[in-house]
Amino acid sequence: MTTGVGPAEATPTAAQVRRWRDLLASEREAAALYDRLAETATGERSEILHELADVERRHAAHWEEQLRSAGADVPATSGPGLRTRLLVAAARRFSLNAVLPLIERAEKSDAGGYDADPDAAPGMAADERSHARAIAAMRAGRDRGGLGPRERISRRERWHRSDRSGALRAGIFGISDGLVSNTALVMGFAGSGASRSTVLLAGIAGLLAGSFSMGAGEYVSMAGQREMFEREIALERAELEEKPEEELEELILIYRAKGLSTARAREIAQQIMSNREVALDTLAREELGLDPDELGSPWSAALSSLLAFAVGAFVVVLPYLITGGRGAFVAAVVLALAAMATVGASIGLVNGRSPVRSAVRQVVVGALAAGVTFGVGTLIGVQTG
């Protein structure tokens, strides 16, 4: 698995040699980490970790050959570094599951390191991406049937529904933001002693500006996210067409990491790969963590956010549409607090948390925001009065 020092066999620079030595040290460290973690695991998990260590040793051997071909010294193998010792100690003291999130994060960060490296051997980039997916599968999958937590729950409990368009999330945040921000705005003007018409104008302006800002921001955010997800799926489709054998091996590794035997994992992976559309759907879910049917709708999220913010912001404006003075102020405060408690309790119910606790949290946060702006408005009103 060597590529020499370049197509023209040019003498490598000192910077190249240093980089190869750094990569060699990194691959050796990764191999040591996986070997030692394998000692803390059993069964398929231990075997997979040993296999990952073997891959890292092959990568290390490639960089050793690069250095030798360039006439450079190959550093001697040293003991594991501090990070490896700490991770292994944590795995032994607590469990392998306790350190897998840290390793997964590091693997994902390094997954594209060899993609554009002219000195890397063929297959090294794919190996690194596969490592990240294998660790993710090992961390998430504990069902010997090969299903992750979300799939198991959705099969067993059909009443669960996901937010396919992103509208529910946008609506929840929209109504909460509208209520808190416009209450704070109106309280600030009310505290300054402004007239009813001024407070009303400020409230309506805040409602309109905030609603359109939330809607536009949500649309841009969701559209960008959807385009990113679509590109990742498109890249996965291209890999499936160009390198089906690699994708098959990745699926086998993922299902083994979830607890299946090698034979069973290969059988399932081969069955999935026999249908390209099913294979793409499965790879998108298993490798990318994406549901092709739930990429989000920018328009639904934007409209939901706009309307929800407007509803929340309108609560504190309503009293000033009817009357003014102290009566409107007291009514606005009461309505705002009641609405905050209702929104907080609703969020708690949706999330399966205590509605009372969520209501209190929402009221405290909203009241603090409104209280600060009221105080600032009063101070400004006194100084300019």
C-alpha positions as CSV (number, residue, x, y, z in Angstrom):
1,M,0.0,0.0,0.0
2,T,2.6,2.5,-1.1
3,T,2.5,5.3,-3.6
4,G,6.1,6.5,-3.6
5,V,6.9,10.1,-3.1
6,G,4.9,11.5,-6.1
7,P,4.4,10.9,-9.8
8,A,7.7,12.5,-10.7
9,E,9.6,10.8,-7.8
10,A,10.6,14.3,-6.7
11,T,12.7,14.6,-3.5
12,P,10.3,15.3,-0.7
13,T,10.6,18.6,1.2
14,A,11.5,18.8,4.9
15,A,7.8,19.8,5.5
16,Q,6.6,16.7,3.8
17,V,8.9,14.5,5.9
18,R,7.7,16.1,9.1
19,R,4.1,15.6,8.0
20,W,4.7,11.9,7.2
21,R,6.2,11.5,10.7
22,D,3.3,13.2,12.3
23,L,0.9,10.9,10.4
24,L,2.9,7.9,11.3
25,A,2.8,8.8,15.0
26,S,-1.0,9.4,14.7
27,E,-1.7,6.1,13.1
28,R,0.5,4.2,15.6
29,E,-1.3,6.0,18.5
30,A,-4.7,5.0,17.0
31,A,-3.7,1.4,16.7
32,A,-2.5,1.3,20.3
33,L,-5.8,2.9,21.4
34,Y,-8.0,0.4,19.6
35,D,-5.9,-2.6,20.7
36,R,-6.1,-1.5,24.4
37,L,-9.8,-0.7,24.1
38,A,-10.4,-4.2,22.6
39,E,-9.1,-5.6,25.9
40,T,-11.9,-3.9,27.7
41,A,-14.6,-5.4,25.4
42,T,-15.8,-8.9,24.5
43,G,-17.2,-10.7,21.5
44,E,-17.8,-8.9,18.3
45,R,-16.9,-5.5,19.8
46,S,-13.5,-6.7,20.8
47,E,-12.9,-8.3,17.3
48,I,-14.0,-5.1,15.5
49,L,-11.7,-3.0,17.7
50,H,-8.8,-5.3,16.9
51,E,-9.6,-5.1,13.2
52,L,-9.6,-1.3,13.4
53,A,-6.2,-1.4,15.1
54,D,-5.0,-3.6,12.2
55,V,-6.1,-1.1,9.7
56,E,-4.3,1.7,11.6
57,R,-1.2,-0.4,11.6
58,R,-1.4,-0.8,7.8
59,H,-1.7,2.9,7.5
60,A,1.3,3.4,9.7
61,A,3.2,0.9,7.6
62,H,2.5,3.0,4.5
63,W,4.0,6.1,6.1
64,E,7.0,4.2,7.3
65,E,7.6,3.1,3.7
66,Q,7.1,6.7,2.5
67,L,9.9,7.8,4.9
68,R,12.2,4.9,3.9
69,S,11.7,5.7,0.2
70,A,12.7,9.3,0.9
71,G,15.8,8.2,2.7
72,A,14.5,9.6,6.0
73,D,14.8,8.0,9.4
74,V,11.7,6.1,10.7
75,P,11.0,7.0,14.3
76,A,11.1,4.1,16.8
77,T,7.8,2.9,18.2
78,S,7.0,4.5,21.5
79,G,4.5,3.8,24.2
80,P,0.9,5.1,24.1
81,G,0.4,8.8,24.7
82,L,-1.4,10.5,27.6
83,R,-4.8,10.7,25.7
84,T,-4.7,6.9,25.0
85,R,-3.8,6.1,28.6
86,L,-6.6,8.2,29.9
87,L,-9.3,6.8,27.5
88,V,-8.3,3.3,28.3
89,A,-8.3,3.9,32.0
90,A,-11.8,5.4,31.7
91,A,-13.0,2.5,29.7
92,R,-11.7,0.1,32.3
93,R,-12.9,2.1,35.3
94,F,-16.4,2.8,33.9
95,S,-17.2,1.1,30.5
96,L,-16.3,1.2,26.8
97,N,-19.6,3.1,26.2
98,A,-18.3,5.9,28.4
99,V,-15.4,6.7,26.0
100,L,-17.0,5.9,22.6
101,P,-18.5,9.4,22.2
102,L,-15.1,11.0,22.5
103,I,-13.5,8.5,20.0
104,E,-16.4,9.0,17.6
105,R,-16.0,12.7,17.7
106,A,-12.3,12.5,17.0
107,E,-12.9,10.0,14.2
108,K,-15.5,12.2,12.5
109,S,-13.2,15.2,12.8
110,D,-10.3,13.2,11.1
111,A,-12.5,11.3,8.6
112,G,-11.7,13.6,5.6
113,G,-8.0,13.9,6.4
114,Y,-6.8,11.7,3.5
115,D,-9.4,12.7,0.9
116,A,-7.1,15.1,-1.0
117,D,-3.8,13.8,0.2
118,P,-1.7,12.8,-2.8
119,D,0.7,10.8,-0.6
120,A,-2.0,8.6,0.9
121,A,-2.4,5.0,-0.4
122,P,-5.6,4.0,-2.2
123,G,-8.4,3.2,0.2
124,M,-7.0,5.0,3.2
125,A,-9.6,7.8,3.0
126,A,-12.4,5.2,2.8
127,D,-10.9,3.4,5.8
128,E,-11.0,6.5,7.9
129,R,-14.6,7.3,7.1
130,S,-15.5,3.7,7.8
131,H,-13.9,3.9,11.2
132,A,-16.1,6.9,12.2
133,R,-19.2,5.0,11.1
134,A,-18.2,1.8,12.8
135,I,-17.6,3.6,16.1
136,A,-21.0,5.4,15.7
137,A,-22.7,2.1,15.1
138,M,-21.0,0.5,18.0
139,R,-22.1,3.3,20.2
140,A,-25.7,3.5,19.0
141,G,-26.5,-0.1,18.3
142,R,-27.0,-2.7,21.0
143,D,-29.9,-4.6,19.4
144,R,-28.8,-8.0,18.1
145,G,-31.5,-7.5,15.5
146,G,-29.5,-4.7,14.0
147,L,-32.0,-1.9,14.8
148,G,-31.0,1.3,16.4
149,P,-33.0,2.9,19.2
150,R,-35.2,5.0,17.0
151,E,-36.2,2.1,14.7
152,R,-36.9,-0.1,17.6
153,I,-39.1,2.4,19.3
154,S,-41.0,3.3,16.1
155,R,-41.7,-0.3,15.4
156,R,-42.9,-1.1,18.9
157,E,-44.7,2.2,19.7
158,R,-46.6,3.4,16.6
159,W,-48.0,6.4,18.4
160,H,-44.7,8.2,18.2
161,R,-44.5,10.7,15.4
162,S,-41.5,12.7,14.2
163,D,-41.5,16.3,13.1
164,R,-40.8,15.6,9.4
165,S,-41.0,19.3,8.2
166,G,-39.4,21.0,11.2
167,A,-42.6,23.0,11.6
168,L,-43.2,21.8,15.2
169,R,-39.8,22.8,16.4
170,A,-40.0,26.2,14.6
171,G,-43.5,26.8,16.0
172,I,-42.5,26.0,19.6
173,F,-39.5,28.3,19.5
174,G,-41.4,30.9,17.5
175,I,-44.3,31.4,20.0
176,S,-41.9,31.4,23.0
177,D,-39.6,34.0,21.3
178,G,-42.5,36.2,20.3
179,L,-44.0,36.1,23.7
180,V,-40.8,36.9,25.6
181,S,-39.3,39.4,23.2
182,N,-42.4,41.5,22.6
183,T,-43.4,41.5,26.2
184,A,-39.9,42.8,27.1
185,L,-40.2,45.4,24.3
186,V,-43.7,46.6,25.4
187,M,-42.7,46.7,29.1
188,G,-39.7,48.8,28.2
189,F,-41.8,51.4,26.5
190,A,-44.5,51.2,29.2
191,G,-41.9,51.7,31.9
192,S,-40.7,54.9,30.2
193,G,-44.1,56.5,30.6
194,A,-44.8,56.5,26.8
195,S,-48.3,57.2,25.6
196,R,-50.7,54.4,24.7
197,S,-50.2,55.0,21.0
198,T,-46.4,54.8,21.3
199,V,-46.5,51.6,23.3
200,L,-49.0,50.2,20.8
201,L,-46.9,51.2,17.8
202,A,-43.8,49.7,19.4
203,G,-45.7,46.4,20.1
204,I,-47.0,46.1,16.5
205,A,-43.6,47.0,15.1
206,G,-42.0,44.4,17.2
207,L,-44.6,41.8,16.2
208,L,-44.1,42.4,12.5
209,A,-40.4,42.8,12.5
210,G,-39.9,39.7,14.7
211,S,-42.3,37.6,12.7
212,F,-40.8,38.2,9.3
213,S,-37.3,38.0,10.7
214,M,-38.0,34.6,12.3
215,G,-39.7,33.3,9.2
216,A,-36.9,34.4,6.9
217,G,-34.2,33.1,9.2
218,E,-35.9,29.8,9.6
219,Y,-36.4,29.4,5.9
220,V,-32.7,30.2,5.1
221,S,-31.5,27.9,8.0
222,M,-33.7,25.0,7.0
223,A,-33.0,25.4,3.3
224,G,-29.3,25.3,3.9
225,Q,-29.6,22.3,6.2
226,R,-31.7,20.4,3.6
227,E,-29.3,21.2,0.8
228,M,-26.4,19.9,2.9
229,F,-28.3,16.7,3.7
230,E,-29.2,16.2,0.0
231,R,-25.6,16.6,-1.0
232,E,-24.5,14.0,1.5
233,I,-27.0,11.6,0.2
234,A,-26.0,12.4,-3.4
235,L,-22.3,11.6,-2.5
236,E,-23.4,8.4,-0.9
237,R,-25.3,7.5,-4.1
238,A,-22.1,8.1,-6.1
239,E,-20.0,6.0,-3.7
240,L,-22.6,3.2,-4.0
241,E,-22.4,3.3,-7.8
242,E,-18.6,3.6,-8.0
243,K,-17.5,1.4,-5.0
244,P,-20.2,-1.1,-4.1
245,E,-17.7,-3.5,-2.6
246,E,-16.5,-0.9,-0.1
247,E,-20.1,0.0,0.8
248,L,-20.9,-3.6,1.3
249,E,-18.0,-4.0,3.7
250,E,-19.0,-0.9,5.6
251,L,-22.5,-2.2,6.1
252,I,-21.1,-5.5,7.3
253,L,-18.9,-3.6,9.8
254,I,-21.8,-1.4,11.0
255,Y,-24.1,-4.4,11.6
256,R,-21.3,-6.3,13.4
257,A,-20.8,-3.3,15.6
258,K,-24.4,-3.5,16.5
259,G,-23.9,-7.0,17.8
260,L,-24.6,-9.3,14.8
261,S,-22.3,-12.2,14.0
262,T,-20.1,-11.8,10.9
263,A,-22.1,-14.3,8.9
264,R,-25.4,-12.7,9.8
265,A,-24.1,-9.2,9.2
266,R,-22.8,-10.2,5.7
267,E,-26.1,-12.0,4.9
268,I,-28.2,-8.9,5.8
269,A,-25.8,-6.5,4.0
270,Q,-25.8,-8.6,0.8
271,Q,-29.5,-8.7,0.8
272,I,-29.7,-4.9,1.3
273,M,-27.1,-4.3,-1.4
274,S,-29.1,-6.4,-3.9
275,N,-31.5,-3.4,-4.3
276,R,-29.8,-0.1,-5.0
277,E,-32.6,2.1,-3.7
278,V,-33.0,0.1,-0.5
279,A,-29.2,0.2,-0.2
280,L,-29.1,3.9,-0.6
281,D,-31.9,4.4,2.0
282,T,-30.1,2.1,4.4
283,L,-26.7,3.7,4.0
284,A,-28.2,7.1,4.4
285,R,-29.7,6.1,7.7
286,E,-26.9,3.9,9.0
287,E,-23.8,5.8,7.8
288,L,-25.0,9.4,7.7
289,G,-27.7,9.2,10.4
290,L,-30.2,10.8,8.0
291,D,-33.8,9.8,7.2
292,P,-34.3,10.7,3.4
293,D,-38.0,11.2,4.2
294,E,-37.3,13.7,7.0
295,L,-34.9,16.2,5.6
296,G,-37.2,19.2,6.6
297,S,-39.4,21.6,4.7
298,P,-38.1,25.2,4.6
299,W,-41.5,26.7,3.7
300,S,-43.4,24.8,6.5
301,A,-40.8,25.7,9.1
302,A,-40.7,29.4,7.9
303,L,-44.5,29.7,7.9
304,S,-44.9,28.0,11.3
305,S,-42.2,30.2,12.8
306,L,-43.7,33.4,11.4
307,L,-47.2,32.7,12.6
308,A,-46.2,31.3,16.0
309,F,-44.0,34.4,16.7
310,A,-46.9,36.6,15.7
311,V,-49.3,34.8,18.0
312,G,-46.9,35.0,21.0
313,A,-46.1,38.7,20.3
314,F,-49.8,39.6,20.0
315,V,-50.6,38.6,23.5
316,V,-49.0,41.7,25.2
317,V,-50.3,44.0,22.4
318,L,-54.0,43.1,22.8
319,P,-54.7,45.2,26.0
320,Y,-53.3,48.3,24.3
321,L,-55.7,47.8,21.4
322,I,-58.6,48.1,23.8
323,T,-57.5,50.6,26.4
324,G,-54.5,52.5,27.8
325,G,-52.9,53.6,31.1
326,R,-52.5,51.5,34.1
327,G,-55.4,49.2,33.2
328,A,-53.7,48.2,29.9
329,F,-50.4,47.7,31.6
330,V,-51.8,45.4,34.4
331,A,-53.8,43.4,31.8
332,A,-50.7,43.0,29.6
333,V,-48.6,41.7,32.5
334,V,-51.3,39.2,33.6
335,L,-51.9,38.0,30.0
336,A,-48.2,37.7,29.4
337,L,-47.5,35.7,32.5
338,A,-50.5,33.4,31.9
339,A,-49.4,32.9,28.3
340,M,-45.8,32.1,29.4
341,A,-47.0,29.6,31.9
342,T,-49.3,27.9,29.2
343,V,-46.5,27.8,26.6
344,G,-44.0,26.4,29.2
345,A,-46.4,23.7,30.4
346,S,-47.2,22.8,26.7
347,I,-43.5,22.4,26.0
348,G,-43.1,20.2,29.0
349,L,-46.0,18.0,28.0
350,V,-44.6,17.6,24.5
351,N,-41.2,16.7,25.8
352,G,-42.5,14.3,28.4
353,R,-41.3,16.5,31.2
354,S,-43.0,18.1,34.2
355,P,-45.4,20.8,32.9
356,V,-45.2,22.6,36.2
357,R,-41.4,22.8,36.1
358,S,-41.4,23.9,32.4
359,A,-44.1,26.5,33.1
360,V,-42.1,28.0,36.1
361,R,-38.9,28.1,34.0
362,Q,-40.7,29.9,31.1
363,V,-42.3,32.4,33.5
364,V,-39.0,33.1,35.3
365,V,-37.1,33.7,32.1
366,G,-39.8,35.8,30.6
367,A,-40.4,37.9,33.7
368,L,-36.6,38.6,34.1
369,A,-36.4,39.8,30.5
370,A,-39.5,42.0,30.9
371,G,-38.4,43.2,34.3
372,V,-35.0,44.4,33.0
373,T,-36.4,46.3,30.1
374,F,-39.1,47.8,32.3
375,G,-36.5,49.0,34.7
376,V,-34.3,50.4,31.9
377,G,-37.4,52.1,30.3
378,T,-38.3,53.6,33.7
379,L,-34.8,55.0,34.2
380,I,-34.7,56.5,30.7
381,G,-38.2,58.0,31.2
382,V,-37.1,59.6,34.5
383,Q,-34.0,61.1,33.0
384,T,-35.7,62.5,30.0
385,G,-38.9,63.5,31.6
